[in-house]
Amino acid sequence: MHPQEFQRAVLDWYQHQGRTNLPWQNPITPYRVWISEIMLQQTQVSTVIPYFERFMNSFPTIESLAEAHIDEVLHHWTGLGYYARARNLHKTAQIVAFEMNQQFPDTVEALAALPGIGRSTAGAIRSIGFRKPAAILDGNVKRVLARFAAIDGWPGKTAVHNQLWDIAERYNPEQHTQEYTQAMMDLGALVCSKKTPQCDACPIATGCKAFAEGRQSLYPGKKPKKALPVRETLFLLLRNARGDILLQKNPPTGLWGGLWVLPQIQQPSELDVTCESLGLRVKSKAPMQKQRHTFSHFHLDYQPLMVEVEECCNNINENTHLVWYNREKPLSLGMPAPIKALLTI
C-alpha cells in the first residue's frame, strides 16, 4: 500500500468513524493539545477526560498554569500517576509564558527541547495544534504500524523503535495533518486494539502484513518479562488531639517528588525517635491492613500505622514542609493516590 493510498484510507475512515468530540478538540489549541497529550501518556482516554476538564477549568491558559503554585498543579494531578509529568508541565508553562511571550514554538525540535515533551508529543502539538506536518509514534500508533509492516521485536528496543519512526515519517501526509494524526491514534484505540483487533473494520487491512499472515497477536513484540522487586515501608498516620493527620512534603525530585505524603519508617522501633524529632509524643498506636502499590519498576508493600500523638512543641507549625491536614476541610495539596486513600479512612 503506497503512502498516498494509506493516507486516503485512514482519512476517509476518520471522517466517518473517528472521534471528534473529545474535550480537547473543542476548541483545538496548541495549549489544550499539549495538556491532553501529556495526560494521555500511560493513561486511557476515559480516565483522562474528567482530569482534563477540571484542569482546564482551573488553568484555562498557559499564563494561569505558569502562575499557579506547584502544589495546586499537583493537586489537580492526584490519581493520574507519573507525577514528573505534572512537574514538567509547570516548568514548560513558565518557560512558554515568561520567556516565549505565551506562544508555543511550532517546530518539533523546539517543542521537544521543552521539559517533558518528547518527539511524539512534539509531533502531536505541531500536527494537531498548528496543522503542520509532523509524525507521531504513541503506543496506539506503534501497534498499528508494527502490525501493518510486521515489524518484529519490542518497540522499546532502539532498532525496532527507529524502524517504526521511519514508517511513521514515510506515511505521514503534508496536508490534513490534524485529522490524520487523530485518525492514527483513534485507529489504534478503536480498531487495532491490543487483544481483539477488529480487522474487518480496518481501513488499511488490505495492506497489513500481520493480517495477511494471521499473526496480529505477535505484533508489536512484547517487553521481556522481569520480576519486579518488592520494597517495604510503614506509613505513619500521626493524628493529633484535633483529629488532624501530619503530612510532609517530599523533595521536588525522586519518587513522588514534590507531593505531600505520610511520614515513613522502615522498622516499628523507629517510631518513638521519629515522633520525638517532630516534637511529638506517642500516646497509642494501631496497625492497619497491609497494602501494595505497584510502580513501573517495583512493588511497594506498605503497612499503615495509626498513631495518636501529643504535640510537645511548635516544630510542625514552623516547618514549611510539614502540615496538619484537616480531613473535614482538606487543603488543595498534591498527593499520591495511596496516601489520599488512607486519609479517607
Phi and psi in degrees as a GROMACS rama.xvg file:
@    title "Ramachandran Plot"
@    xaxis  label "Phi"
@    yaxis  label "Psi"
@TYPE xy
-69.6496  154.228  HIS-2
-52.418  -41.7398  PRO-3
-65.2931  -38.6391  GLN-4
-67.5055  -41.6413  GLU-5
-59.0089  -48.9693  PHE-6
-61.1932  -45.3159  GLN-7
-61.2102  -42.5296  ARG-8
-64.1176  -43.2566  ALA-9
-67.2029  -44.7944  VAL-10
-67.4533  -37.1017  LEU-11
-65.8213  -41.6248  ASP-12
-61.5641  -43.1109  TRP-13
-63.0422  -37.5999  TYR-14
-59.8544  -31.7706  GLN-15
-104.121  -27.2454  HIS-16
-123.187  -11.1072  GLN-17
-74.2518  167.09  GLY-18
-89.2789  124.801  ARG-19
-125.995  1.15251  THR-20
-120.212  24.6799  ASN-21
-71.0576  147.604  LEU-22
-54.3865  -36.8659  PRO-23
-78.9936  -2.5713  TRP-24
-93.5934  -4.91576  GLN-25
-136.709  92.7963  ASN-26
-87.0265  168.646  PRO-27
-94.7857  122.038  ILE-28
-138.2  157.45  THR-29
-55.2936  -38.1016  PRO-30
-63.4428  -48.7568  TYR-31
-67.9715  -37.6573  ARG-32
-62.3171  -45.0565  VAL-33
-59.4901  -50.1741  TRP-34
-59.4418  -46.2937  ILE-35
-64.6888  -41.2713  SER-36
-64.9671  -39.0629  GLU-37
-66.7839  -42.2964  ILE-38
-64.6892  -33.812  MET-39
-78.6055  -7.97989  LEU-40
-66.9519  121.962  GLN-41
64.857  13.692  GLN-42
-139.013  139.34  THR-43
-76.9381  154.22  GLN-44
-56.5577  -45.2718  VAL-45
-61.0344  -33.3144  SER-46
-74.0494  -38.8057  THR-47
-70.6636  -36.4684  VAL-48
-50.1308  -54.1982  ILE-49
-65.5095  -33.2133  PRO-50
-64.73  -44.4689  TYR-51
-61.3659  -44.4446  PHE-52
-63.8746  -42.6797  GLU-53
-64.9529  -39.9487  ARG-54
-62.9152  -44.2679  PHE-55
-67.4672  -33.5867  MET-56
-63.7688  -37.8537  ASN-57
-86.764  -34.7482  SER-58
-128.502  73.3714  PHE-59
-71.366  -16.978  PRO-60
-132.357  162.811  THR-61
-62.073  -34.1252  ILE-62
-67.7306  -41.9582  GLU-63
-65.4528  -35.3715  SER-64
-69.5745  -41.8676  LEU-65
-63.4513  -36.03  ALA-66
-84.7269  -11.3439  GLU-67
-71.6479  152.53  ALA-68
-74.4839  144.147  HIS-69
-59.4002  -32.0269  ILE-70
-61.4358  -38.3467  ASP-71
-68.0214  -39.5526  GLU-72
-64.5023  -46.6646  VAL-73
-65.9353  -33.1462  LEU-74
-59.8265  -41.942  HIS-75
-70.2336  -17.9124  HIS-76
-93.7907  -11.7559  TRP-77
-54.1899  122.703  THR-78
105.299  -19.0724  GLY-79
-82.8861  -22.6046  LEU-80
74.2358  178.44  GLY-81
47.4793  62.6486  TYR-82
-69.9559  -14.8274  TYR-83
-59.2266  -27.8163  ALA-84
-60.916  -42.488  ARG-85
-69.468  -40.4763  ALA-86
-63.7962  -39.7313  ARG-87
-69.981  -34.2416  ASN-88
-55.9489  -47.3376  LEU-89
-63.8223  -43.7413  HIS-90
-61.36  -46.377  LYS-91
-65.3557  -40.0473  THR-92
-58.5523  -41.0306  ALA-93
-67.479  -38.4958  GLN-94
-64.5523  -48.9735  ILE-95
-67.1358  -41.8087  VAL-96
-71.1221  -43.1812  ALA-97
-99.2606  -21.1659  PHE-98
-113.608  -15.8703  GLU-99
-122.075  19.0346  MET-100
56.5938  36.7708  ASN-101
65.363  18.3498  GLN-102
-114.246  118.988  GLN-103
-64.6782  141.709  PHE-104
-66.8182  158.471  PRO-105
-116.815  17.6516  ASP-106
-110.771  150.474  THR-107
-59.9694  -41.0838  VAL-108
-63.6736  -46.4047  GLU-109
-69.5584  -38.1037  ALA-110
-65.8268  -43.3022  LEU-111
-69.7691  -13.0442  ALA-112
-81.0684  -11.3921  ALA-113
-83.1513  149.351  LEU-114
-57.0319  129.677  PRO-115
81.8813  1.2936  GLY-116
-109.38  114.314  ILE-117
-94.3434  -174.776  GLY-118
-60.7173  -43.0999  ARG-119
-69.9105  -43.5284  SER-120
-63.6881  -39.4794  THR-121
-61.0435  -40.6419  ALA-122
-63.4578  -38.5752  GLY-123
-66.9417  -42.7208  ALA-124
-62.9298  -43.1845  ILE-125
-68.4751  -46.0819  ARG-126
-74.8965  -40.5851  SER-127
-87.4306  -47.6858  ILE-128
-74.1868  -34.05  GLY-129
-111.47  -5.05333  PHE-130
56.8781  41.3814  ARG-131
-122.144  145.214  LYS-132
-63.0392  130.573  PRO-133
-167.372  137.624  ALA-134
-84.572  156.597  ALA-135
-127.4  162.634  ILE-136
-151.373  66.0132  LEU-137
-83.586  -176.705  ASP-138
-58.8915  -40.1021  GLY-139
-66.1717  -42.4361  ASN-140
-69.8275  -36.5437  VAL-141
-56.6709  -43.9811  LYS-142
-65.3641  -45.1167  ARG-143
-59.3625  -49.3502  VAL-144
-73.5575  -34.4966  LEU-145
-63.2587  -39.7266  ALA-146
-73.3443  -43.6876  ARG-147
-57.6251  -43.7174  PHE-148
-102.248  3.89617  ALA-149
51.2311  56.502  ALA-150
-87.1233  114.837  ILE-151
-74.4611  150.509  ASP-152
101.12  161.662  GLY-153
-76.0805  128.967  TRP-154
-61.8216  -14.1223  PRO-155
-71.6412  -16.1902  GLY-156
-79.2551  138.656  LYS-157
-56.9225  -44.8697  THR-158
-63.1947  -42.6552  ALA-159
-67.2451  -44.001  VAL-160
-57.594  -44.7718  HIS-161
-66.2635  -37.3939  ASN-162
-59.9422  -44.4073  GLN-163
-66.9416  -37.8721  LEU-164
-63.6403  -39.6241  TRP-165
-59.2041  -43.3738  ASP-166
-67.596  -43.559  ILE-167
-59.0683  -42.4141  ALA-168
-68.4119  -40.3831  GLU-169
-67.1328  -34.8169  ARG-170
-93.9913  -3.42085  TYR-171
-75.5734  132.61  ASN-172
-82.707  164.841  PRO-173
-89.4634  -20.2801  GLU-174
-126.073  166.557  GLN-175
54.5509  37.6389  HIS-176
-67.0399  -36.4768  THR-177
-61.1791  -48.9548  GLN-178
-68.0675  -40.0815  GLU-179
-65.3223  -45.0577  TYR-180
-61.4461  -46.2528  THR-181
-64.2241  -37.4532  GLN-182
-62.0797  -42.3859  ALA-183
-65.3571  -39.7489  MET-184
-66.1215  -42.3098  MET-185
-66.0649  -38.4938  ASP-186
-60.1208  -42.6163  LEU-187
-69.6441  -36.268  GLY-188
-77.5694  -37.7822  ALA-189
-100.373  -30.0366  LEU-190
-117.747  -55.6069  VAL-191
-88.6317  57.4572  CYS-192
-73.2453  165.15  SER-193
-62.9205  -49.8729  LYS-194
-97.7237  -36.75  LYS-195
-131.588  72.5088  THR-196
-64.0481  137.069  PRO-197
-94.8211  74.4514  GLN-198
-63.7736  -26.9161  CYS-199
-70.7811  -15.767  ASP-200
-106.22  5.46448  ALA-201
-86.5414  129.428  CYS-202
-72.7724  -15.4253  PRO-203
-114.307  16.8584  ILE-204
-60.2921  -33.2595  ALA-205
-65.7333  -20.99  THR-206
-108.124  4.66234  GLY-207
-84.9152  119.472  CYS-208
-68.8881  -39.0053  LYS-209
-63.484  -39.8415  ALA-210
-65.2568  -42.8973  PHE-211
-62.2095  -33.7902  ALA-212
-90.4957  -7.77234  GLU-213
66.2329  32.7871  GLY-214
-124.251  35.7146  ARG-215
-57.1577  -35.8702  GLN-216
-69.3714  -14.4664  SER-217
-85.7807  -8.82028  LEU-218
-125.104  143.127  TYR-219
-70.5145  161.683  PRO-220
-60.6659  147.155  GLY-221
-82.8045  150.832  LYS-222
-66.5865  134.079  LYS-223
-56.2624  131.987  PRO-224
-72.3844  139.844  LYS-225
-142.625  128.878  LYS-226
-66.1979  128.659  ALA-227
-78.9384  134.023  LEU-228
-69.1824  160.23  PRO-229
-116.545  129.46  VAL-230
-112.222  151.113  ARG-231
-124.762  146.479  GLU-232
-155.781  165.728  THR-233
-114.698  127.241  LEU-234
-95.164  128.666  PHE-235
-99.0821  116.996  LEU-236
-94.0924  88.0511  LEU-237
-83.7636  110.72  LEU-238
-111.498  126.213  ARG-239
-87.6212  -175.419  ASN-240
-65.5151  -23.339  ALA-241
-83.6682  -7.87957  ARG-242
90.8463  5.44053  GLY-243
-77.7265  151.182  ASP-244
-110.342  136.4  ILE-245
-79.1032  129.107  LEU-246
-119.625  149.952  LEU-247
-129.48  147.86  GLN-248
-91.9153  128.538  LYS-249
-70.9882  158.627  ASN-250
-57.7577  158.344  PRO-251
-66.0044  -20.4075  PRO-252
-117.718  165.125  THR-253
94.6462  -171.255  GLY-254
-60.0444  127.727  LEU-255
53.2212  39.4356  TRP-256
-58.8833  131.429  GLY-257
76.527  1.22046  GLY-258
-94.4821  157.651  LEU-259
-90.5919  127.409  TRP-260
-134  173.243  VAL-261
-83.1142  145.391  LEU-262
-57.1678  148.877  PRO-263
-124.672  149.446  GLN-264
-137.049  161.053  ILE-265
-95.8413  -28.3335  GLN-266
-132.494  143.048  GLN-267
-56.1191  -27.846  PRO-268
-66.9439  -14.8893  SER-269
-84.9298  -6.59556  GLU-270
-60.3464  -52.2771  LEU-271
-61.8085  -43.6159  ASP-272
-64.3529  -42.7041  VAL-273
-60.9206  -45.4692  THR-274
-65.106  -41.1045  CYS-275
-59.0908  -39.9901  GLU-276
-65.3321  -21.4262  SER-277
-96.4381  1.30518  LEU-278
77.3911  32.0304  GLY-279
-123.656  153.597  LEU-280
-123.056  132.823  ARG-281
-74.0431  126.554  VAL-282
-100.006  -42.7798  LYS-283
-159.834  162.811  SER-284
-146.997  149.432  LYS-285
-147.213  117.443  ALA-286
-68.9747  147.655  PRO-287
-112.915  177.355  MET-288
-66.1304  134.42  GLN-289
-65.6011  147.428  LYS-290
-139.264  166.959  GLN-291
-128.543  136.365  ARG-292
-123.931  130.136  HIS-293
-104.886  123.562  THR-294
-94.2305  176.722  PHE-295
-65.5431  -26.4946  SER-296
-121.641  1.64049  HIS-297
-167.693  162.067  PHE-298
-95.2617  139.582  HIS-299
-113.289  111.707  LEU-300
-94.8817  121.213  ASP-301
-127.712  142.224  TYR-302
-108.08  107.567  GLN-303
-72.565  140.155  PRO-304
-129.197  113.809  LEU-305
-82.0235  121.2  MET-306
-125.923  118.107  VAL-307
-81.4484  128.216  GLU-308
-128.578  159.243  VAL-309
-115.208  133.812  GLU-310
-82.7045  123.859  GLU-311
-100.38  -18.6912  CYS-312
-156.61  -174.312  CYS-313
-101.066  27.28  ASN-314
-53.6425  -41.9424  ASN-315
-71.7218  -44.4403  ILE-316
-63.9558  -24.6985  ASN-317
-91.5619  -2.11877  GLU-318
-108.598  120.716  ASN-319
-71.8852  -12.0429  THR-320
-102.469  11.6175  HIS-321
-130.366  144.261  LEU-322
-152.276  141.407  VAL-323
-83.167  122.04  TRP-324
-100.198  117.125  TYR-325
-89.0721  112.066  ASN-326
-70.0667  -18.3479  ARG-327
-81.4498  -27.0393  GLU-328
-130.107  71.1852  LYS-329
-64.8177  140.509  PRO-330
-80.8528  158.127  LEU-331
-84.9541  80.916  SER-332
-117.414  144.512  LEU-333
-79.5758  126.792  GLY-334
-146.201  150.81  MET-335
-63.623  153.008  PRO-336
-56.6408  -42.5097  ALA-337
-62.3965  -35.8866  PRO-338
-69.7975  -44.6761  ILE-339
-58.8469  -40.0391  LYS-340
-65.5686  -39.8548  ALA-341
-66.2486  -30.3129  LEU-342
-73.0516  -13.3671  LEU-343
-90.7733  -6.25639  THR-344
